[in-house]
């Protein structure tokens, strides 16, 4: 049921203190579309995959621009 799916997504945001504006992001929309596209064949990514493999790939893609902008990841925490 669609309503159950929506409530589950909302619960994920609530329980992990993810800001609500994430639901407005293009990345969120892309994620939902791709999960729907792959349906039941798609299994969740592993903790290690998210924390190591995909993060490393994501950062590598940004390193090129860091050399041009002289800016890296920044945080206020």
Residue, then its C-alpha position, 0 to 999 in steps of 0.5 A: x500500500x502506498x500510504x504504508x510506504x510513505x509512512x515508512x519513509x517518514x518514519x526513517x526520517x524521524x528516527x534518524x533525525x534527517x531534516x525534512x527538507x531532504x524530501x525536497x532534494x533531487x537526490x531523494x527523488x532520484x533514490x525513490x525513482x530508482x528503488x521503484x524501478x528496480x522493485x523487489x530485485x533491489x536489496x539494500x546496500x550494505x553498511x560497508x558499501x555505504x560507509x566505505x565503497x560508495x563514499x570513496x567513489x563519491x569523494x573521488x568524483x569531487x576531488x577534481x573540483x577541489x583542486x580548482x576551487x581549493x575547497x574540500x568538505x566542510x562541516x560546522x559540527 
